[in-house]
Amino acid sequence: MTNSKLETTLRPIVQEHGLGSVLEALGKIASEQDAQSALPLAVNGADKPAKPRKARKRSPKLNAIEYAAKMELASDKQAAIVELAERFERKDFLPTFGDIRNFCDIHGIDVPASKTRASSIPRVFKFLANEMDAREAQRILDDGMFSGPSQLGPIADAIRRNGRASRASR
């Protein structure tokens, strides 16, 4: 099945049951398949299979959007937290680990030991969901706070156009 066919098939299921429930169900299916597909033969060469190993439950690494979708949020916070998660994935909110460290320092959160953006998702989004009120989360969205440096492309284009225009008038 191609990706577009798969997306077309999954979209109504996600809309009906929610992304968190679908991801949880897919995780269960994957672990069941892993457990069934691996029945190793005994080490001594006997024809009967050895005892199957217990499948370890590995928690899949969730991106910010999936993490926010799984959280139980108050209705007034949900839209803001999900939007912040989407911006986090686009790197429009906390685009670098330095920005995450600054956010943690400002809000009194322990900085994650691992220096990756992905490792900070649980810590940052638990804080946003549990400690921050809905108005403050919305203010972060509205004001573009913690979004890293400004977009300098449009400024550079304006300077370039102005410089060409002033040279042409001489």
Long-range contacts (C-beta under 8 A, 24 or more apart in sequence): 18-69, 19-65, 19-66, 19-69, 19-70, 20-66, 20-69, 20-70, 23-60, 23-62, 23-66, 23-69, 23-70, 24-70, 27-60, 31-55, 31-57, 61-118, 62-121, 63-89, 63-118, 63-121, 64-88, 64-89, 64-121, 64-125, 65-89, 67-121, 67-122, 67-125, 68-125, 71-125, 71-129, 73-129, 74-134, 76-134, 77-128, 77-129, 77-133, 77-134, 77-137, 80-134, 80-137, 80-138, 80-140, 80-141, 81-125, 81-128, 81-129, 81-137, 83-141, 84-125, 84-128, 84-137, 84-140, 84-141, 85-125, 87-141, 87-147, 88-117, 88-121, 88-124, 91-148, 92-144, 92-147, 92-148, 93-140, 93-146, 93-147, 94-120, 94-124, 94-146, 94-148, 95-147, 95-148, 96-148, 99-146, 99-148, 100-124, 102-146, 103-146, 107-131, 107-132
